[in-house]
Amino acid sequence: MRYLSELLDSQDDHRHLQIESAISAVLNPSIVQDLLDILPEQKAAIKRQWNLESIIEMQNKKLQKLICEAYYNSPYYHEMFVKLNIHPESAKTIDDLQRLPSLTSDTLREYQSSILAADVMEESGLKAYLSQSSGTSGYAKTVFHLENDLVVKAAVQYRQFHSWFDDEKVITWIDQEKDSTFLAYHTGWHCYQSYTPGEVAQYPKLLSATDVLIGHPYFLKYIARSFQSQKIYLDIDAVITTYDFLDVETRACLKKAFGSNIYEFITMSELSVPTAWECETHRGLHVNNDYVIVEILNVDCDQPVPIGSVGEIAVTDLHNSLMPLIRYRTGDLAAWILEPCLCGRPMPLITSLLGRLSSSIRTNDGFFLLQDLFEITAPLGIGDVELIYSSSENTAILEIGNHVRHMIVDIEDYILPLEMILGCKVQIVFVDAVETTSTGKFRSIITKEENERR
C-alpha cells in the first residue's frame, strides 16, 4: 500500500515512474517468460477462425471474475453494488452490465483512490505502474495497472501487427512528447525505434529503413507536410494512427505523402489493451472483444444506442483488476456497423472514430462532428481550422491560419452551410497559428464553455 501511496503523491513525475516500472517489469524474468509463452498463442489465434459464441463465453467468464474482484477489493465498487443491491455473483453476462452506472472521467478523477483495489497488488506479489492520459479533454486521468498487464498489451499489439503483416517489419513510433523515452522491446518478429516529430521532419533518412510508421495523426500529418514541402516521398508499407480521431483530410494527406495503406488503431492510456483496430478491408474497426467489452451509449443516459446511431464509446477493461474500469466513458463518438466484415473475422465492427464528445456540437438533427466541419472546409484547401462555439451565446468563431489566407476566395459562400447547421452567424478570424493542447494535440471544434475550463 505504501508503494501505491508514493505513486499517488508523485503524479507530476508520472512519466518517469511509468517508464521505470515498465522497464523493470519487462526485465523481470517471469514477466518476460509470460510474454514469450503468450505470443505463439496470439499468432495462432490470427490464423484460426474465431467462433463468436466462444468469444462471448470467454467475455462473460472474464466479466464475472472482474465484477467479483471489484466487489471484494475496490471500496468504490463495493459501496456501489451494496447501494444498488447487486450481488457480484448475479452479474453473469454482458447484458447485466446495464444494471451498473457508467464511469465518467470526472468520477475517475474524484474517486481515484477508492476505485483502486490495493489488496490485489499485495496478494499478487506484482508491482504496479501508473499510466496517465495526455489530457485531450483538458484534464489528465491516472490509472494504475499491474506489471503483467504489459504482457497482455504487448501480446494484443503483436496480434494486430501480425494481422496486417506476415513478415518481419521495422516499426518507427513517433512520440508526441519531445523529451520522453519510449519503451522498446523485441519480440523476434519486429522491433521499435522511437523519434520525436521534430527529429523525423528534419532528418528524413531516419525513416528510410522504416516499413511501418506509427503515431498520433496530427504529428504524422505534420511530418507528411514537411516532407511534401521538401519534395521528399518515401515508400512505407503502412501508416498506423493511434490515440486520436483520424479525419478524412489527414488520411488522404498521409496516403499521398507515404503511398501507404492507412490503418486506424484505437488505444487509450487508461486501458490495459487497445480497444479496436482497422483490418485490411478498411470497412471499420474490429473490437478486441476477447479483452474488452465495448458499448456505445446514449450521451444523456447509460442505455445503448440503436445499431447505426452515433453514441459515446464505453469500455469495460477485462484485465485491470487493480483499478477496475467498468463501463468507462471514453469521450469518443462512434457507431456500430451491423454487417459482418469481409475479412471473415467475427469480431464486431464499429465505425472509425467520429470525433470526441467534447469536440462536437449538439444540433436539432444530432451531432455536428469534426468530419462535418472538414467536409465544409475541404473545398477551401485548408486543413487546420478551429471552430469555437458557444451554445449559451449562440455564437461561433472559425479560426484559420494566416498561412492559407491567400488561398481563400469567397469564403462566405463556403461558410453559409455552416451557419445554417449551427443556426448562428459564424465570425471568421485569421490567426498566426491554430492552437493545440499542451501535449500538441489538435482540436478542431471547441465549445466556448469547454474552452474556458481548459
C-alpha positions in Angstrom: 0.0 0.0 0.0 2.9 2.4 0.7 4.2 1.9 -2.8 0.9 3.0 -4.3 0.7 5.9 -2.0 4.1 7.1 -3.2 2.8 6.8 -6.8 -0.3 8.8 -5.9 1.8 11.5 -4.3 4.2 11.8 -7.2 2.0 12.0 -10.2 3.8 15.1 -11.5 6.6 12.7 -12.3 4.3 10.0 -13.6 6.1 9.5 -16.9 9.4 8.7 -15.3 7.7 6.3 -12.9 5.8 4.7 -15.7 8.8 4.0 -17.9 10.9 2.9 -14.9 8.2 0.4 -13.7 7.6 -0.8 -17.2 11.2 -1.5 -17.8 11.6 -3.3 -14.5 8.5 -5.4 -15.5 10.0 -6.3 -18.9 13.3 -7.1 -17.3 11.6 -9.4 -14.7 12.4 -12.9 -16.0 9.0 -14.3 -15.1 7.3 -11.5 -17.0 9.5 -12.0 -20.0 8.7 -15.7 -19.9 5.0 -14.9 -19.8 5.4 -12.8 -22.9 7.3 -15.5 -24.8 4.6 -18.0 -23.8 1.7 -15.9 -24.9 3.0 -14.7 -28.2 2.7 -18.0 -30.1 -0.8 -18.3 -28.8 -1.7 -14.9 -30.2 -0.1 -15.7 -33.5 -2.0 -18.9 -33.7 -5.2 -17.1 -32.9 -4.8 -14.9 -36.0 -4.7 -18.0 -38.3 -7.7 -19.8 -36.8 -11.3 -18.9 -37.5 -12.6 -17.3 -34.3 -16.0 -18.5 -33.1 -18.1 -15.6 -31.9 -20.0 -17.8 -29.4 -16.8 -18.9 -27.7 -15.6 -15.3 -27.6 -18.8 -14.2 -25.8 -18.4 -17.1 -23.4 -14.9 -16.0 -22.7 -16.0 -12.4 -22.2 -18.7 -13.5 -19.7 -16.2 -15.5 -17.6 -13.7 -12.6 -17.5 -16.5 -10.2 -16.6 -17.7 -12.4 -13.7 -14.2 -12.5 -12.4 -13.7 -8.8 -12.8 -17.0 -8.0 -11.0 -16.2 -10.2 -8.1 -12.7 -8.7 -7.7 -14.2 -5.2 -7.9 -16.8 -6.0 -5.3 -14.4 -7.5 -2.7 -11.4 -5.3 -3.3 -12.5 -1.9 -4.5 -14.2 0.4 -1.9 -15.9 2.4 -4.7 -17.4 -0.6 -6.4 -18.3 -2.4 -3.2 -20.3 0.6 -2.0 -22.0 0.9 -5.4 -23.0 -2.7 -5.5 -24.4 -2.6 -2.0 -26.3 0.5 -2.7 -27.8 -1.0 -5.9 -28.5 -4.3 -4.1 -26.4 -6.2 -6.6 -24.5 -9.2 -5.5 -21.4 -9.9 -7.7 -22.5 -13.5 -8.5 -25.7 -12.2 -10.1 -23.7 -10.3 -12.8 -23.1 -13.2 -15.2 -23.4 -11.7 -18.7 -22.7 -8.6 -20.7 -26.4 -7.7 -20.5 -26.0 -7.4 -16.7 -23.6 -4.5 -17.2 -26.6 -2.3 -18.0 -27.6 -2.6 -14.3 -24.5 -0.6 -13.4 -23.9 3.1 -13.9 -21.2 4.2 -16.3 -17.9 5.6 -15.0 -17.1 9.1 -16.3 -13.7 10.8 -16.4 -14.8 13.2 -13.7 -15.8 10.3 -11.4 -12.5 8.6 -12.1 -10.5 11.7 -11.1 -12.7 12.3 -8.0 -12.7 8.7 -6.6 -9.4 7.5 -7.9 -8.1 6.3 -4.5 -11.3 4.4 -3.7 -11.6 2.8 -7.1 -8.1 1.4 -6.5 -8.1 -2.2 -5.3 -4.8 -2.1 -3.4 -5.1 -5.6 -1.9 -5.0 -7.1 -5.4 -1.4 -5.9 -5.8 -0.3 -7.2 -2.4 -1.9 -10.6 -3.0 -0.4 -10.9 -6.4 3.1 -10.0 -5.4 3.4 -7.9 -8.6 4.5 -4.3 -8.8 2.2 -1.6 -10.1 2.8 1.1 -12.6 0.7 4.1 -13.5 -0.4 5.4 -16.8 -1.7 8.9 -17.4 -3.8 10.2 -20.3 -2.5 13.2 -22.3 -5.5 15.3 -21.3 -7.0 15.9 -24.7 -10.3 16.7 -23.0 -8.5 19.3 -20.7 -7.7 17.1 -17.7 -5.4 14.1 -17.4 -6.6 10.9 -15.9 -4.4 8.5 -13.9 -4.9 4.7 -13.8 -2.9 2.0 -12.1 -2.0 -1.4 -13.6 -0.2 -4.5 -12.5 3.0 -5.1 -14.3 1.7 -8.2 -16.0 -0.8 -6.1 -17.9 2.2 -5.1 -20.1 2.4 -8.7 -21.2 -1.2 -8.7 -22.3 -0.8 -5.3 -24.0 2.3 -6.5 -25.9 0.6 -9.7 -27.0 -2.5 -7.9 -28.3 -0.3 -5.4 -30.2 1.6 -8.3 -31.6 -1.6 -9.9 -32.8 -2.7 -6.7 -34.5 0.6 -6.2 -36.3 0.6 -9.9 -37.4 -2.9 -9.4 -38.8 -1.5 -6.7 -41.1 1.9 -8.2 -41.9 3.2 -11.7 -42.2 6.9 -11.0 -42.3 9.3 -9.0 -40.1 8.9 -5.3 -40.2 10.9 -2.3 -38.7 8.4 -0.1 -36.9 9.1 3.5 -36.1 6.9 5.2 -33.4 6.6 9.0 -33.5 6.4 10.2 -29.9 4.5 13.4 -29.3 6.4 14.3 -26.1 9.8 15.7 -27.1 11.8 14.6 -24.1 10.0 11.3 -23.4 11.5 7.8 -23.5 9.8 5.0 -25.4 10.0 1.5 -24.0 11.5 -0.6 -26.7 11.1 -4.4 -26.9 11.9 -7.1 -29.4 9.6 -10.0 -30.0 11.6 -11.9 -32.5 9.3 -10.5 -35.2 9.6 -6.7 -35.1 11.5 -4.0 -33.3 10.6 -0.5 -32.4 12.5 2.7 -32.9 11.4 6.0 -31.4 11.8 9.6 -32.5 10.2 12.9 -31.9 8.3 14.7 -34.7 11.0 17.4 -34.9 13.7 14.8 -35.4 11.9 13.0 -38.2 10.9 16.2 -40.0 14.5 17.4 -40.0 16.1 14.1 -41.0 14.1 12.1 -43.5 16.8 9.5 -43.6 15.6 8.3 -40.2 12.6 6.8 -42.0 14.5 5.4 -45.0 14.7 1.9 -43.4 11.2 2.1 -41.9 8.5 -0.3 -43.0 5.7 0.8 -40.7 5.1 4.3 -39.2 3.0 4.7 -36.1 1.9 7.9 -34.3 -0.7 10.5 -33.5 -2.5 11.6 -36.7 -1.7 15.2 -36.2 2.0 14.7 -35.8 2.1 12.3 -38.7 0.3 14.9 -40.9 2.9 17.5 -39.7 5.7 15.1 -40.9 3.9 14.4 -44.2 3.5 18.1 -44.9 7.2 18.7 -44.0 8.3 16.0 -46.4 6.0 17.2 -49.2 7.3 20.8 -48.9 10.8 19.3 -49.4 9.6 17.1 -52.3 10.5 14.0 -50.3 8.5 10.9 -50.9 9.0 7.7 -49.0 7.8 4.2 -49.8 6.4 2.9 -46.5 4.4 -0.3 -46.2 1.8 1.1 -43.8 1.0 4.1 -41.6 -0.9 3.4 -38.3 -2.6 6.2 -36.5 -3.4 6.0 -32.8 -4.6 7.9 -29.7 -7.0 10.3 -31.6 -9.5 10.9 -34.3 -8.3 10.3 -37.9 -10.2 12.6 -40.2 -10.7 12.1 -43.9 -8.3 15.0 -44.8 -5.5 13.7 -42.7 -5.9 10.1 -44.0 -5.7 11.5 -47.6 -2.6 13.6 -46.7 -0.8 10.6 -45.2 -1.6 8.4 -48.2 -0.4 10.9 -50.6 2.9 11.6 -48.7 3.8 8.0 -47.9 1.9 5.9 -50.6 0.8 3.6 -47.8 -2.1 1.7 -46.5 -3.5 3.7 -43.6 -4.8 1.9 -40.5 -6.6 3.3 -37.5 -5.8 1.9 -34.1 -7.8 2.9 -31.0 -5.8 2.8 -27.8 -6.0 4.8 -24.6 -3.5 5.2 -21.8 -6.2 4.4 -19.2 -6.8 0.9 -20.7 -4.8 -2.3 -20.5 -5.1 -3.1 -24.2 -6.0 -1.4 -27.4 -9.8 -1.2 -27.9 -10.2 -1.6 -31.7 -8.2 -1.8 -34.9 -8.8 -1.4 -38.7 -8.2 -4.5 -40.8 -7.1 -4.8 -44.5 -10.7 -4.2 -45.8 -10.9 -0.7 -44.3 -14.6 -1.1 -43.6 -14.5 -0.2 -39.9 -12.6 -1.1 -36.7 -12.6 -4.6 -35.1 -13.2 -4.6 -31.3 -10.8 -6.7 -29.3 -13.8 -8.2 -27.6 -11.8 -11.0 -26.0 -10.0 -8.4 -23.9 -12.6 -5.6 -23.6 -16.3 -5.1 -23.6 -17.4 -2.1 -25.8 -20.8 -0.4 -25.5 -22.0 2.6 -27.4 -24.1 4.6 -25.1 -26.6 7.5 -25.3 -24.7 10.6 -24.3 -27.6 11.6 -22.0 -28.2 8.2 -20.2 -26.5 4.9 -19.7 -28.6 3.0 -22.2 -27.1 1.7 -25.5 -28.0 3.5 -28.7 -29.6 1.6 -31.7 -27.3 -0.1 -34.2 -26.0 2.6 -36.6 -26.7 5.5 -34.3 -23.9 7.7 -33.0 -23.1 7.5 -29.3 -20.3 7.5 -26.8 -17.9 4.6 -26.5 -17.9 3.0 -23.1 -15.3 0.3 -22.3 -15.0 -2.3 -19.6 -11.4 -3.4 -19.3 -11.4 -7.1 -18.5 -7.8 -7.2 -17.5 -7.2 -4.5 -14.9 -8.2 -5.9 -11.5 -6.0 -3.4 -9.7 -8.1 -0.4 -10.8 -11.3 -1.7 -12.4 -12.8 0.4 -15.2 -16.3 -0.8 -15.7 -18.4 1.0 -18.4 -15.8 3.7 -18.6 -16.9 6.5 -20.9 -14.0 7.4 -23.2 -15.5 10.6 -24.6 -15.1 9.2 -28.2 -18.0 9.0 -30.6 -18.7 6.1 -32.9 -21.5 3.8 -34.1 -21.9 0.0 -34.5 -21.7 -1.5 -38.0 -24.2 -4.3 -38.4 -22.8 -6.0 -41.5 -20.0 -8.6 -40.8 -16.5 -7.7 -42.1 -15.4 -9.2 -45.5 -12.2 -10.3 -43.9 -14.1 -13.1 -42.1 -13.2 -12.1 -38.6 -16.2 -12.4 -36.3 -15.0 -9.6 -34.0 -17.7 -6.9 -34.2 -17.2 -3.7 -36.1 -17.5 -0.1 -35.1 -17.0 2.9 -37.3 -13.8 4.9 -37.3 -13.8 7.5 -34.5 -16.2 10.2 -35.5 -14.8 12.7 -33.0 -14.8 13.4 -29.3 -17.9 14.4 -27.3 -16.0 17.5 -26.1 -15.3 18.4 -29.7 -18.8 18.1 -31.1 -21.8 20.4 -31.2 -25.4 19.2 -30.4 -27.9 20.3 -33.0 -31.5 19.6 -33.6 -30.5 16.9 -36.1 -28.0 15.2 -33.9 -24.2 15.9 -33.6 -22.1 18.3 -35.7 -18.8 16.4 -35.8 -15.2 17.0 -37.0 -15.9 15.2 -40.2 -18.8 17.6 -40.9 -16.5 20.5 -40.4 -13.9 19.1 -42.7 -16.5 18.4 -45.4 -17.3 22.2 -45.4 -13.7 23.5 -45.2 -12.0 20.9 -47.5 -13.1 22.7 -50.7 -11.2 25.8 -49.4 -8.0 23.8 -49.4 -7.4 24.4 -45.7 -6.9 21.6 -43.2 -6.1 23.3 -39.9 -9.1 25.2 -38.6 -10.7 25.6 -35.2 -14.3 26.3 -34.6 -15.2 27.8 -31.2 -18.9 27.6 -30.5 -21.0 28.9 -27.6 -24.4 27.4 -27.1 -25.3 29.8 -24.4 -24.5 32.9 -26.5 -25.4 31.2 -29.9 -22.2 32.4 -31.5 -19.4 30.8 -33.4 -15.8 31.8 -34.4 -13.9 30.0 -37.1 -10.1 30.4 -36.7 -8.0 29.9 -39.8 -4.2 30.1 -40.1 -2.8 33.2 -41.8 -0.6 30.9 -44.0 -3.6 29.9 -46.1 -5.3 33.3 -46.2 -4.1 34.0 -49.8 -5.7 30.7 -50.9 -9.2 31.6 -49.8 -11.7 33.2 -52.2 -15.4 33.9 -51.5 -15.1 32.2 -48.1 -18.6 33.4 -47.2 -20.1 31.1 -49.8 -18.5 28.1 -48.1 -19.4 29.2 -44.6 -23.1 29.7 -45.3 -23.9 25.9 -44.9 -22.1 26.0 -41.5 -24.2 28.9 -40.4 -27.4 27.1 -41.5 -26.4 24.0 -39.5 -25.4 25.9 -36.3 -28.2 28.4 -36.6 -26.0 31.4 -35.9 -23.6 33.8 -37.7 -20.0 32.5 -38.0 -17.2 35.1 -37.5 -14.0 34.3 -39.4 -10.7 35.2 -37.6 -7.3 34.6 -39.1 -4.6 33.7 -36.6 -0.8 33.1 -36.8 -1.2 29.5 -35.6 -4.2 27.4 -34.7 -3.9 26.4 -31.0 -3.1 22.9 -29.9 -3.3 21.3 -26.5 -0.4 21.2 -24.0 0.8 17.9 -25.5 0.5 19.2 -29.0 -2.8 17.5 -30.0 -5.0 19.4 -32.4 -8.7 20.1 -31.6 -10.9 21.4 -34.4 -14.1 22.0 -32.5 -14.3 23.5 -29.0 -17.3 24.8 -27.3 -16.7 28.1 -25.6 -17.8 26.6 -22.2 -15.3 23.8 -22.6 -12.5 26.2 -23.7 -13.0 28.2 -20.5 -12.4 25.1 -18.4 -9.1 24.3 -20.1 
